[in-house]
Amino acid sequence: MTTFELPALPYAYDALGPYMSAETLEYHHDKHHQAYVTNGNNLLKDSGLEGKSLEEIVRESFGKNAGLFNNAGQHYNHIHFWNWMKPNGGGKSLPGKLQTAVDSDLGGYDKFRTDFIAAGTTQFGSGWAWLSVNKDGKLEITKTANGESPLVHGGKPILGVDVWEHSYYIDYRNARPKYLEAFVDSLINWEHVEKMFEEARG
């Protein structure tokens, strides 16, 4: 049977400073993500989806089992969110194939940066901004509410940023655009994005 487990962070709690504080990571990872894991495991029991992969649980609970979907969806999003960041991350130097796709599909890095930050800024309420590979194999920037991701809309996410307030309020208060700029410029782990990009195009 599938059970959700909280992954360890791939870096120390204070490794992402000054852009994301140890206090934010302790609350976000140890409390919020842990709650999605605990609640998800409780809601998975007798759901008929036991034994399926996390991706299958997310897809198959969407629109049918809101409680399970919300927690499984957020668990999926956060597993990758921790890996989408690294110390001394961000910046314009993207791995080659990814850079080529950003140039051809999104109009280049600067336009990607502007559009990705805009997607996160204009997501009303809680949610995420995404870079994903769509059904046509092209890169696409989108935003979703709450725990949704491109996974349930026919896409394959390769980069996401959490714009729930618990992701940034301690460090940035209500200045969501500043948090998004810091994420893109100083935190993105482009190697993990490239890995998911290659898997998505597989």
Sequence and secondary structure as in RCSB ss.txt:
>XXXX:A:sequence
MTTFELPALPYAYDALGPYMSAETLEYHHDKHHQAYVTNGNNLLKDSGLEGKSLEEIVRESFGKNAGLFNNAGQH
YNHIHFWNWMKPNGGGKSLPGKLQTAVDSDLGGYDKFRTDFIAAGTTQFGSGWAWLSVNKDGKLEITKTANGESP
LVHGGKPILGVDVWEHSYYIDYRNARPKYLEAFVDSLINWEHVEKMFEEARG
>XXXX:A:secstr
         SS TTTTTTTS HHHHIIIIIIIIHHHHHHHHHHHTTSS TTS HHHHHHHHTTT HHHHHHHHHH
HHHHHHHHTB TT  SS   HHHHHHHHHHHSSHHHHHHHHHHHHHHS SSEEEEEEE TTS EEEEEEETT  G
GGGT EEEEEEE SGGGTHHHHTT HHHHHHHIIIIIB HHHHHHHHHHHH 
